[in-house]
Structure formats: structure tokens, C-alpha cells
Amino acid sequence: MITKRIIPCLDVKDGRVVKGVNFLDLADVSSPVKLAKYYSESGADELVFYDITASAEGRALFTDILTEVASTIFIPLTVGGGINTVADFDRVLKCGADKVSVNSGAIRNPELIREAAKVYGDQCVVLSVDVKRVDGEFRVFAKGGREDTGMEAISWIKKCVSMGAGEVVVNSIDTDGVKKGFDIELLDIVTNTVNVPVIASGGAGSKQDFVDLFKAIPTIDAGLAASVFHFGEIKINDLKKELKKNDINVRL
């Protein structure tokens, strides 16, 4: 049985970790280096680092902080934000990232996925998708959830996986930061559509939300969260013990 992964997410803006609700109203949390070290030592399986305003501001990702984060931790690191070319992949991987997450860059140029997968392998390319319901349809949003692309999300995810994305992070804007549970309906459809690892993001408010996620969708690979971990509402070790108690396989 595959071990379920618990992944904290660092949303970084101007060199600080921030967290918002439904992708808006960002509040300052902490230093990314301090938090990364804490998670690495607290039983997190992986870490995600997003430079959340790089795409919207049309600039490259901050590499100095990223290099410091990567050198501080001993768990796999996925990095995203402002990834628009294969050269961006190269730069981020040289800073110590294990996987590279693409979102707006892939929307602008889907061939980026194919090109990067060819150079670095599918396992290195993570598709991050910000999804919101619009008129009864799952839509793909760009620029940190600020812009409706008009694209239907499930077919977009399917297309990107066929081009070489080896993992998919599904960020539900509808449930993001609300702490009422993961978007089970959306995640269930995605896991039934693609055959690569799927990571659930957006909505975790309690340990029970993770239990519900893994029970409702046994094929989901990981649960990702930010504020509940950052503010100490859920301790990763406690969460894993709770999952184990519910017969969900995790690395303790």
C-alpha cells in the first residue's frame, strides 16, 4: 500500500511566507527558511515553495531564499512561481529543488511541459492547477487565482499529463483557506481522470479533513496545506498518528 504524503506549502511573497483566504487578503506568517527547517524536522514528507507573485509581477523567482531553504531541509522540495522556460527549470533545480511546479507558464505555453519532461524527466515536472467553479464548470485560473482563463480544468489536466506532467497539484480556490475540508468532488474527478500522483490542496481545517480526504479518495497521493500547519493548529506528527489510527498508511 502506497504511503500517503503530508506536504506543507510555503507561499512566499517579498521574501516572507504569507497566507490568504480564497487566494486574497495575504497575511504575513514567518521566515521561509525557519519554517522549512521546522517542517523538515517535524515529519513533513515533502515541502512546496511557491513564489506566489512572480507570475503576476512578470519576474523570475527569488533564488537566494530558495537556495537557503533547499540547503536547510532534508526532504524533497517542489518549487513554483514564474516558471516560463526550460531555463527557469534549470535555474530552480540548480538552487536545490527536486521538482518544479508550472502553472501560468504552462497556460501560456503548454509545450513547456513537453520540453521540460524531455530534458529532466516526467517525475520532475509538477502541474499546479488553480481551479474554481464558474457557471457549473471547473475552470482553470491563472496569475495566482486572479484571472479566469476560460479553460475547462479536467481536460486541461488530462492534456498536461499526456504531455509529460508527472504529478498534479489541484488547488481548489473555492475551498482555499476556508478550513471546511478539501474539495472532494473535484479531487475525485481528477484522480479518476489521470494515472499520475494527485496532491489535494485547499481547505484543510482539521486532522479529520485529512482523514476524510484519504478515506473518500483512497487513490489520492497526498494532502497539502499551509495555514493550519503554519499557525500550529495541526502538528504534523499528531496528524500522522491520527491517520495511522484510521488505517491510513503514513511514514511516522
C-alpha positions in Angstrom: 0.0 0.0 0.0 1.4 3.4 -1.0 2.3 5.7 1.8 0.2 8.9 1.9 2.3 12.1 2.0 1.7 15.2 4.1 3.0 18.3 2.5 3.2 21.8 4.0 3.2 24.7 1.5 5.2 27.9 1.8 3.5 30.7 -0.2 6.3 33.3 -0.4 5.8 37.0 -1.2 8.6 39.6 -0.9 10.7 37.0 0.9 8.2 36.2 3.6 5.7 33.3 4.0 2.1 34.6 3.7 -1.4 33.0 3.7 -4.7 34.2 2.5 -8.3 33.1 2.1 -9.6 32.2 -1.4 -6.2 33.5 -2.6 -6.8 37.0 -1.3 -6.0 39.2 1.8 -2.5 37.9 2.4 -1.2 37.9 6.0 2.5 37.7 7.0 3.4 34.4 8.7 7.1 33.8 9.1 10.6 33.4 7.5 10.5 30.7 4.8 13.9 29.4 6.0 12.8 29.0 9.6 9.5 27.4 8.7 11.2 25.0 6.1 13.6 23.8 8.8 10.8 23.3 11.3 8.8 21.2 8.8 11.8 19.1 7.7 12.4 18.2 11.4 8.7 17.7 12.2 7.9 14.8 10.0 6.7 16.5 6.8 7.2 14.2 3.8 7.9 17.0 1.3 7.8 20.7 1.1 6.3 23.0 -1.6 7.7 26.6 -2.1 5.6 28.9 -4.2 6.8 32.4 -5.1 3.2 33.5 -5.4 3.5 36.9 -7.1 6.3 36.1 -9.6 3.9 35.4 -12.5 1.6 38.3 -11.8 4.6 40.6 -11.5 6.2 39.2 -14.6 9.5 38.4 -13.0 11.8 35.4 -12.2 11.5 33.5 -9.0 13.6 34.6 -6.0 16.6 32.3 -5.9 18.6 33.5 -2.9 15.9 32.5 -0.4 15.2 29.3 -2.3 18.8 28.2 -2.2 18.9 28.8 1.6 15.6 26.8 2.1 16.9 23.9 0.0 20.2 23.7 1.9 18.3 23.7 5.2 16.0 20.8 4.6 16.3 17.0 4.1 13.0 16.2 2.4 12.0 16.6 -1.3 11.3 20.2 -2.4 9.0 21.3 -5.1 9.3 24.9 -6.3 7.0 27.1 -8.4 6.3 30.7 -9.4 7.5 32.5 -12.5 8.4 29.2 -14.3 8.1 30.1 -18.0 11.0 28.4 -19.8 13.2 25.3 -19.6 16.0 27.7 -18.4 13.8 28.6 -15.4 13.6 24.8 -14.6 17.4 24.7 -14.8 17.9 27.7 -12.5 15.5 26.4 -9.8 16.9 22.8 -9.9 20.4 24.2 -9.6 19.2 26.0 -6.4 18.4 22.7 -4.9 14.8 21.9 -5.9 13.8 18.3 -6.6 10.7 19.1 -8.7 9.5 22.1 -10.5 5.9 23.3 -10.5 4.3 25.0 -13.5 1.1 26.9 -13.6 0.7 30.2 -15.5 3.8 29.3 -17.6 2.2 26.2 -18.9 -1.1 28.1 -19.6 0.9 30.5 -21.8 2.9 27.8 -23.4 1.7 24.1 -22.9 4.8 22.9 -24.9 6.9 23.9 -21.8 5.7 20.7 -20.1 6.8 18.5 -23.0 10.1 20.3 -23.3 10.9 20.1 -19.6 9.8 16.5 -19.3 12.1 15.6 -22.2 15.1 17.2 -20.5 14.5 16.4 -16.8 12.0 13.5 -16.9 8.3 13.4 -16.1 8.9 13.0 -12.4 10.5 16.4 -12.2 7.5 18.2 -13.8 4.6 19.1 -11.5 1.5 20.6 -12.9 -0.2 23.0 -10.4 -3.7 24.0 -11.3 -5.9 26.6 -9.6 -9.5 25.6 -10.1 -12.7 27.4 -9.4 -16.3 26.6 -10.2 -17.8 29.1 -12.8 -21.4 28.5 -14.0 -21.3 24.9 -13.0 -18.0 24.2 -14.8 -14.5 23.6 -13.3 -12.4 26.5 -14.7 -8.6 27.0 -14.8 -7.4 30.3 -13.2 -4.1 32.0 -13.8 -1.9 34.6 -12.1 -2.4 33.3 -8.6 -6.1 32.7 -9.0 -6.8 36.2 -10.3 -7.6 35.5 -13.9 -10.2 33.2 -15.4 -8.6 31.5 -18.5 -11.9 30.2 -19.7 -10.4 26.7 -20.0 -12.2 23.7 -18.6 -10.0 22.2 -15.8 -10.3 18.5 -16.2 -9.5 18.4 -19.9 -6.6 20.8 -19.3 -5.1 18.5 -16.6 -5.6 15.5 -18.9 -3.8 17.2 -21.7 -0.8 18.3 -19.5 -0.4 14.8 -18.1 -0.3 13.4 -21.6 2.4 15.9 -22.4 4.6 14.8 -19.5 3.5 16.2 -16.2 4.4 13.5 -13.7 2.4 14.9 -10.8 -0.6 17.2 -10.4 -1.4 19.6 -7.5 -5.0 20.5 -7.6 -5.7 23.8 -5.8 -9.3 24.4 -5.2 -9.9 28.2 -5.0 -13.4 27.5 -3.7 -12.1 25.8 -0.6 -8.7 27.6 -0.2 -8.1 29.0 3.3 -11.8 28.4 4.3 -10.9 25.4 6.5 -14.1 23.4 5.9 -12.4 20.4 4.2 -10.9 19.5 0.9 -12.8 19.7 -2.4 -13.7 16.0 -2.6 -15.9 16.3 -5.7 -13.2 18.0 -7.8 -10.4 15.8 -6.5 -12.3 12.6 -7.1 -12.9 13.5 -10.8 -9.2 14.4 -11.3 -7.9 11.1 -9.7 -10.3 9.2 -11.9 -9.1 11.0 -15.0 -5.3 10.7 -14.7 -2.9 8.0 -13.7 -0.1 10.1 -12.1 0.1 11.1 -8.4 -2.5 13.8 -7.4 -2.0 16.2 -4.5 -5.0 17.8 -2.8 -4.7 21.4 -1.9 -7.1 23.9 -0.4 -9.5 23.6 2.5 -7.8 21.7 5.3 -9.0 22.9 8.7 -8.6 19.9 11.0 -7.0 16.4 11.2 -10.4 15.0 10.4 -10.3 16.7 7.0 -7.2 14.7 6.0 -8.8 11.5 7.3 -12.0 12.3 5.3 -9.8 13.0 2.2 -7.9 9.8 2.2 -11.0 7.7 3.1 -13.2 9.3 0.4 -10.5 9.1 -2.3 -8.2 6.1 -1.5 -6.2 6.8 -4.7 -5.2 10.3 -3.8 -1.5 10.5 -3.0 -1.0 13.5 -0.7 -2.7 16.3 1.2 -1.1 19.7 1.1 -1.9 22.6 3.5 -0.5 25.9 4.7 -2.1 27.9 7.4 -3.2 25.0 9.7 0.4 24.0 9.8 1.9 27.5 9.9 -0.3 28.6 12.9 0.2 25.3 14.8 -3.5 24.3 14.5 -2.3 20.9 13.3 1.0 19.4 14.3 2.2 17.1 11.5 3.2 14.3 13.9 -0.2 14.4 15.6 -1.9 14.3 12.2 0.1 11.3 11.1 -0.8 9.4 14.3 -4.5 10.2 13.7 -4.2 8.9 10.1 -2.4 5.7 11.3 -5.2 5.2 13.8 -7.7 5.3 10.9 -5.7 2.7 9.0 -4.2 5.2 6.6 -0.6 4.4 5.7 1.8 7.2 6.5 5.5 7.5 7.3 5.9 8.1 11.0 
